[in-house]
Amino acid sequence: MKKRSSGFMIFGRSNPQIVYLMLKKSTKTKTWSPPKGRADGNENDFQAATRELQEETGYTLDDLNIYKDLCKTIVYNIEGVEKTVILWLAKLKDPQKKPILSDEHTEYQWATGDEAALIYEHPCFREMVSFFHDQIEKLP
């Protein structure tokens, strides 16, 4: 069995550290991740990411600067299931705008790259955070 999900690695700056939006799932596992989820029907990955963004955070594409050419895919196994995660880099335009969480999540936090890599459900996420951090440093 294979699972595939897509979403956005939303970042901001906090004195002057780069921080990433992480959401805590309300399921029994209570894992943390960026806003992401599986495609419904005939959605492509970007459409699924956009829908999940609004469902999980209340943010719309208008709330973000999306770097569509800065996308990262990781593939890993969790409990014998191959999982593919595709994330696009996005910056929250208004750092004061708080997410409105759905019933799928109980809390959120803005985490540094190191913190985000530690709380995500799989260690290979560190590679993704490192990739995005390097790309953010190159942005104007």
Secondary structure, 3 states (H helix, E strand, C coil): CEEEEEEEEEEEEECCEEEEEEEEECCCCCCEECCEECCCCCCCHHHHHHHHHHHHHCCCHHHEEEEEEEEEEEEEEECCEEEEEEEEEEEECCCCCCCCCCCCEEEEEEEEHHHHHHHECCCCHHHHHHHHHHHHHHCC
